[in-house]
């Protein structure tokens, strides 16, 4: 899907903020938002919001 030569299927990674093709990523393990391949290769499985939420609940216990 291109319009004027620009990809229209790009999404922003919710872990690092990079914009990548939607077909080249995985969902967050907790909420399902988009994570790019680079984050996945680095072992990131959750978006920044879910990581912060998990750290907040871990600090309370």
N, CA, C and O atoms as CSV, one atom per row, in Angstrom:
chain,resi,resn,atom,element,x,y,z
A,1,UNK,N,N,0.831,-1.178,0.000
A,1,UNK,CA,C,0.000,0.000,0.000
A,1,UNK,C,C,0.875,1.240,0.000
A,1,UNK,O,O,1.453,1.598,1.026
A,2,UNK,N,N,0.969,1.863,-1.094
A,2,UNK,CA,C,1.740,3.098,-1.128
A,2,UNK,C,C,0.904,4.207,-1.727
A,2,UNK,O,O,0.067,3.981,-2.602
A,3,UNK,N,N,1.140,5.372,-1.253
A,3,UNK,CA,C,0.503,6.567,-1.782
A,3,UNK,C,C,1.601,7.594,-1.938
A,3,UNK,O,O,2.203,8.022,-0.954
A,4,UNK,N,N,1.861,7.987,-3.157
A,4,UNK,CA,C,2.954,8.915,-3.456
A,4,UNK,C,C,4.300,8.347,-3.004
A,4,UNK,O,O,5.192,9.099,-2.612
A,5,UNK,N,N,4.448,7.010,-3.060
A,5,UNK,CA,C,5.711,6.386,-2.723
A,5,UNK,C,C,5.990,6.278,-1.233
A,5,UNK,O,O,7.123,5.997,-0.842
A,6,UNK,N,N,4.989,6.495,-0.395
A,6,UNK,CA,C,5.177,6.441,1.056
A,6,UNK,C,C,4.435,5.230,1.607
A,6,UNK,O,O,3.262,5.020,1.297
A,7,UNK,N,N,5.123,4.430,2.426
A,7,UNK,CA,C,4.478,3.279,3.048
A,7,UNK,C,C,3.391,3.745,3.995
A,7,UNK,O,O,3.596,4.669,4.783
A,8,UNK,N,N,2.240,3.108,3.916
A,8,UNK,CA,C,1.119,3.460,4.779
A,8,UNK,C,C,0.921,2.454,5.909
A,8,UNK,O,O,0.061,2.660,6.766
A,9,UNK,N,N,1.691,1.381,5.929
A,9,UNK,CA,C,1.505,0.353,6.947
A,9,UNK,C,C,2.553,0.435,8.056
A,9,UNK,O,O,2.978,-0.595,8.578
A,10,UNK,N,N,2.970,1.643,8.419
A,10,UNK,CA,C,3.992,1.823,9.435
A,10,UNK,C,C,3.343,2.069,10.785
A,10,UNK,O,O,2.304,2.722,10.885
A,11,UNK,N,N,3.980,1.530,11.828
A,11,UNK,CA,C,3.494,1.717,13.191
A,11,UNK,C,C,4.665,2.118,14.077
A,11,UNK,O,O,5.818,1.818,13.765
A,12,UNK,N,N,4.373,2.790,15.169
A,12,UNK,CA,C,5.405,3.205,16.105
A,12,UNK,C,C,5.569,2.133,17.186
A,12,UNK,O,O,4.594,1.688,17.793
A,13,UNK,N,N,6.792,1.738,17.406
A,13,UNK,CA,C,7.099,0.766,18.446
A,13,UNK,C,C,6.805,1.405,19.802
A,13,UNK,O,O,7.255,2.515,20.083
A,14,UNK,N,N,6.057,0.704,20.627
A,14,UNK,CA,C,5.672,1.231,21.937
A,14,UNK,C,C,6.740,1.012,23.003
A,14,UNK,O,O,6.548,1.377,24.163
A,15,UNK,N,N,7.863,0.418,22.612
A,15,UNK,CA,C,8.968,0.248,23.553
A,15,UNK,C,C,10.077,1.266,23.297
A,15,UNK,O,O,10.598,1.868,24.236
A,16,UNK,N,N,10.438,1.459,22.018
A,16,UNK,CA,C,11.563,2.344,21.713
A,16,UNK,C,C,11.174,3.596,20.922
A,16,UNK,O,O,11.941,4.558,20.877
A,17,UNK,N,N,10.002,3.594,20.305
A,17,UNK,CA,C,9.545,4.760,19.561
A,17,UNK,C,C,9.907,4.758,18.085
A,17,UNK,O,O,9.514,5.667,17.354
A,18,UNK,N,N,10.654,3.747,17.631
A,18,UNK,CA,C,10.983,3.670,16.205
A,18,UNK,C,C,9.740,3.364,15.391
A,18,UNK,O,O,8.840,2.663,15.854
A,19,UNK,N,N,9.695,3.890,14.185
A,19,UNK,CA,C,8.576,3.616,13.288
A,19,UNK,C,C,8.999,2.535,12.309
A,19,UNK,O,O,9.984,2.693,11.588
A,20,UNK,N,N,8.263,1.451,12.284
A,20,UNK,CA,C,8.594,0.297,11.452
A,20,UNK,C,C,7.345,-0.186,10.718
A,20,UNK,O,O,6.228,0.220,11.038
A,21,UNK,N,N,7.548,-1.053,9.737
A,21,UNK,CA,C,6.424,-1.671,9.040
A,21,UNK,C,C,5.654,-2.548,10.024
A,21,UNK,O,O,6.248,-3.272,10.822
A,22,UNK,N,N,4.340,-2.474,9.957
A,22,UNK,CA,C,3.493,-3.227,10.879
A,22,UNK,C,C,3.715,-4.726,10.762
A,22,UNK,O,O,3.584,-5.452,11.748
A,23,UNK,N,N,4.048,-5.190,9.580
A,23,UNK,CA,C,4.260,-6.626,9.382
A,23,UNK,C,C,5.593,-7.099,9.937
A,23,UNK,O,O,5.857,-8.301,9.967
A,24,UNK,N,N,6.437,-6.172,10.376
A,24,UNK,CA,C,7.760,-6.521,10.891
A,24,UNK,C,C,7.853,-6.224,12.381
A,24,UNK,O,O,8.691,-5.434,12.818
A,25,UNK,N,N,6.991,-6.861,13.149
A,25,UNK,CA,C,7.008,-6.655,14.584
A,25,UNK,C,C,6.136,-7.664,15.284
A,25,UNK,O,O,5.545,-8.543,14.656
A,26,UNK,N,N,6.063,-7.530,16.583
A,26,UNK,CA,C,5.306,-8.466,17.412
A,26,UNK,C,C,4.489,-7.685,18.429
A,26,UNK,O,O,4.795,-6.525,18.707
A,27,UNK,N,N,3.452,-8.304,18.989
A,27,UNK,CA,C,2.644,-7.615,20.000
A,27,UNK,C,C,3.285,-7.675,21.385
A,27,UNK,O,O,4.052,-8.588,21.691
A,28,UNK,N,N,2.958,-6.695,22.205
A,28,UNK,CA,C,3.362,-6.684,23.607
A,28,UNK,C,C,2.754,-7.914,24.282
A,28,UNK,O,O,1.603,-8.261,24.018
A,29,UNK,N,N,3.513,-8.565,25.142
A,29,UNK,CA,C,3.042,-9.770,25.814
A,29,UNK,C,C,1.883,-9.491,26.770
A,29,UNK,O,O,1.122,-10.400,27.100
A,30,UNK,N,N,1.746,-8.248,27.212
A,30,UNK,CA,C,0.700,-7.915,28.170
A,30,UNK,C,C,-0.531,-7.292,27.507
A,30,UNK,O,O,-1.649,-7.763,27.713
A,31,UNK,N,N,-0.333,-6.236,26.713
A,31,UNK,CA,C,-1.490,-5.506,26.176
A,31,UNK,C,C,-1.681,-5.661,24.672
A,31,UNK,O,O,-2.744,-5.317,24.157
A,32,UNK,N,N,-0.686,-6.166,23.957
A,32,UNK,CA,C,-0.826,-6.417,22.530
A,32,UNK,C,C,-0.436,-5.275,21.616
A,32,UNK,O,O,-0.613,-5.394,20.403
A,33,UNK,N,N,0.095,-4.154,22.144
A,33,UNK,CA,C,0.523,-3.073,21.272
A,33,UNK,C,C,1.782,-3.479,20.505
A,33,UNK,O,O,2.435,-4.462,20.856
A,34,UNK,N,N,2.113,-2.736,19.477
A,34,UNK,CA,C,3.188,-3.074,18.535
A,34,UNK,C,C,4.580,-2.885,19.131
A,34,UNK,O,O,4.873,-1.861,19.748
A,35,UNK,N,N,5.434,-3.892,18.933
A,35,UNK,CA,C,6.856,-3.824,19.254
A,35,UNK,C,C,7.646,-4.157,17.994
A,35,UNK,O,O,7.311,-5.110,17.292
A,36,UNK,N,N,8.688,-3.388,17.699
A,36,UNK,CA,C,9.466,-3.606,16.480
A,36,UNK,C,C,10.372,-4.829,16.611
A,36,UNK,O,O,10.569,-5.355,17.707
A,37,UNK,N,N,10.914,-5.269,15.485
A,37,UNK,CA,C,11.807,-6.435,15.471
A,37,UNK,C,C,13.070,-6.209,16.286
A,37,UNK,O,O,13.539,-7.119,16.969
A,38,UNK,N,N,13.625,-5.000,16.220
A,38,UNK,CA,C,14.863,-4.739,16.960
A,38,UNK,C,C,14.651,-4.930,18.452
A,38,UNK,O,O,15.497,-5.519,19.124
A,39,UNK,N,N,13.538,-4.441,18.981
A,39,UNK,CA,C,13.255,-4.633,20.405
A,39,UNK,C,C,13.057,-6.115,20.709
A,39,UNK,O,O,13.522,-6.614,21.734
A,40,UNK,N,N,12.373,-6.802,19.823
A,40,UNK,CA,C,12.144,-8.229,20.018
A,40,UNK,C,C,13.468,-8.980,20.027
A,40,UNK,O,O,13.665,-9.877,20.847
A,41,UNK,N,N,14.382,-8.621,19.119
A,41,UNK,CA,C,15.699,-9.258,19.083
A,41,UNK,C,C,16.492,-8.976,20.362
A,41,UNK,O,O,17.314,-9.793,20.777
A,42,UNK,N,N,16.246,-7.826,20.981
A,42,UNK,CA,C,16.932,-7.464,22.224
A,42,UNK,C,C,16.303,-8.120,23.441
A,42,UNK,O,O,16.809,-7.985,24.555
A,43,UNK,N,N,15.200,-8.833,23.230
A,43,UNK,CA,C,14.553,-9.522,24.339
A,43,UNK,C,C,13.432,-8.739,24.989
A,43,UNK,O,O,12.900,-9.165,26.015
A,44,UNK,N,N,13.060,-7.605,24.417
A,44,UNK,CA,C,11.964,-6.809,24.955
A,44,UNK,C,C,10.648,-7.484,24.573
A,44,UNK,O,O,10.392,-7.718,23.392
A,45,UNK,N,N,9.821,-7.794,25.558
A,45,UNK,CA,C,8.553,-8.460,25.286
A,45,UNK,C,C,7.347,-7.615,25.670
A,45,UNK,O,O,6.212,-7.966,25.349
A,46,UNK,N,N,7.594,-6.488,26.363
A,46,UNK,CA,C,6.490,-5.615,26.767
A,46,UNK,C,C,6.759,-4.172,26.374
A,46,UNK,O,O,7.909,-3.738,26.319
A,47,UNK,N,N,5.694,-3.435,26.101
A,47,UNK,CA,C,5.811,-2.018,25.753
A,47,UNK,C,C,6.260,-1.227,26.989
A,47,UNK,O,O,6.270,-1.754,28.101
A,48,UNK,N,N,6.626,0.025,26.784
A,48,UNK,CA,C,7.136,0.860,27.873
A,48,UNK,C,C,6.104,1.025,28.984
A,48,UNK,O,O,6.462,1.007,30.162
A,49,UNK,N,N,4.828,1.187,28.628
A,49,UNK,CA,C,3.778,1.363,29.636
A,49,UNK,C,C,3.618,0.112,30.490
A,49,UNK,O,O,3.489,0.212,31.710
A,50,UNK,N,N,3.625,-1.048,29.874
A,50,UNK,CA,C,3.484,-2.301,30.625
A,50,UNK,C,C,4.720,-2.575,31.469
A,50,UNK,O,O,4.609,-3.116,32.569
A,51,UNK,N,N,5.906,-2.207,30.965
A,51,UNK,CA,C,7.132,-2.364,31.753
A,51,UNK,C,C,7.063,-1.491,32.999
A,51,UNK,O,O,7.427,-1.930,34.090
A,52,UNK,N,N,6.592,-0.248,32.837
A,52,UNK,CA,C,6.476,0.663,33.977
A,52,UNK,C,C,5.442,0.153,34.965
A,52,UNK,O,O,5.650,0.219,36.177
A,53,UNK,N,N,4.328,-0.356,34.453
A,53,UNK,CA,C,3.278,-0.894,35.317
A,53,UNK,C,C,3.806,-2.091,36.110
A,53,UNK,O,O,3.523,-2.226,37.301
A,54,UNK,N,N,4.573,-2.957,35.449
A,54,UNK,CA,C,5.131,-4.129,36.113
A,54,UNK,C,C,6.142,-3.719,37.188
A,54,UNK,O,O,6.166,-4.296,38.275
A,55,UNK,N,N,6.964,-2.732,36.882
A,55,UNK,CA,C,7.940,-2.254,37.878
A,55,UNK,C,C,7.235,-1.624,39.067
A,55,UNK,O,O,7.687,-1.758,40.204
A,56,UNK,N,N,6.120,-0.931,38.807
A,56,UNK,CA,C,5.351,-0.309,39.882
A,56,UNK,C,C,4.732,-1.336,40.802
A,56,UNK,O,O,4.719,-1.145,42.018
A,57,UNK,N,N,4.223,-2.412,40.254
A,57,UNK,CA,C,3.619,-3.456,41.087
A,57,UNK,C,C,4.692,-4.273,41.791
A,57,UNK,O,O,4.469,-4.762,42.898
A,58,UNK,N,N,5.853,-4.428,41.163
A,58,UNK,CA,C,6.942,-5.175,41.794
A,58,UNK,C,C,7.498,-4.388,42.994
A,58,UNK,O,O,7.919,-4.983,43.987
A,59,UNK,N,N,7.498,-3.061,42.899
A,59,UNK,CA,C,8.011,-2.233,43.983
A,59,UNK,C,C,7.100,-2.284,45.212
A,59,UNK,O,O,7.562,-2.104,46.339
A,60,UNK,N,N,5.808,-2.529,44.994
A,60,UNK,CA,C,4.850,-2.557,46.102
A,60,UNK,C,C,4.923,-3.844,46.901
A,60,UNK,O,O,4.494,-3.887,48.054
A,61,UNK,N,N,5.470,-4.900,46.294
A,61,UNK,CA,C,5.520,-6.184,46.997
A,61,UNK,C,C,6.828,-6.411,47.683
A,61,UNK,O,O,7.020,-7.449,48.317
